[in-house]
């Protein structure tokens, strides 16, 4: 999404990316980022939580309005109400790429354990 | 007492094995190259908005994103895009994405494509207007060449036609 945001900015549009994974900013250089620790696939908020969604979107609009320089990342303060493992964000079947690299993924995990949830 | 500022951990919801594998490709240091920049020209309340999500949403009248080919070729992701009416309801759309649980979007599309929230913002004069068209593509592009060189120029042209000035992007 960073590459798309960059393309839009180059073509005269102001953008803000509301993202769950701001780490990719280090690889690509997003113009404006509102980062949020919500599950993948529900970046705006929970199903039918109109008020919660409004709060998140207003915060993202504030980032758009107030970011003064390219590459600004603002970490939004919202907290998802469920434990990580209860969020069921995963696809019902293992994605093709993960399936293809499953052995390598398991090997990486045994080599390096990042902070767990 | 000082408030502790939150730092978002993009791997919080990911199994440790997957986050370690994906994390390998992300540099440790901040991005140092040039970043394109278009300043916001007007107050939000006068700005024309569109939305773009990579959640693989399409109007039922249009073709679904191609999941069959990705199942056959796991490093390929559909590089095309779809136009979505800003009046679309959940009953008007299909959602296809092999990397997330799409059930939530099917129940309430605003969790990824917040059309109703932006219509409310327009009514409340928080934004100027929401354009008639918003956009979806498919957020799994290991090789983004076709997306950037063929697809996005079409999106830019469509946005320009509708006078769009600012875009909220919501990656799946």
Interface residues (C-beta under 8 A of the other chain):
Chain A: X1 X3 X4 X5 X6 X7 X8 X9 X10 X11 X12 X13 X14 X15 X16 X17 X18 X19 X20 X21 X22 X23 X24 X25 X26 X27 X28 X29 X30 X31 X35 X36 X37 X39 X40 X41 X42 X43 X44 X45 X46 X47 X48 X50 X53 X54 X57 X58 X60 X61 X64 X65 X69 X70 X71 X75 X76 X77 X79 X84 X87 X88 X89 X90 X91 X92 X93 X95 X96 X97 X98 X99 X100 X101 X104 X105 X106 X108 X109 X111 X112 X113 X114 X115 X116 X117
Chain B: X5 X6 X7 X8 X9 X10 X11 X12 X13 X16 X17 X18 X19 X20 X21 X23 X24 X25 X26 X27 X28 X29 X30 X31 X33 X34 X35 X36 X37 X38 X39 X40 X41 X43 X44 X47 X52 X54 X55 X70 X71 X73 X74 X75 X97 X98 X99 X100 X101 X102 X104 X105 X107 X108 X110 X111 X112 X114 X116 X117 X118 X120 X121 X126 X127 X137 X139 X140 X142 X144 X147 X148 X152 X156 X159 X160 X164 X165 X166 X167 X168 X169 X170 X171 X172
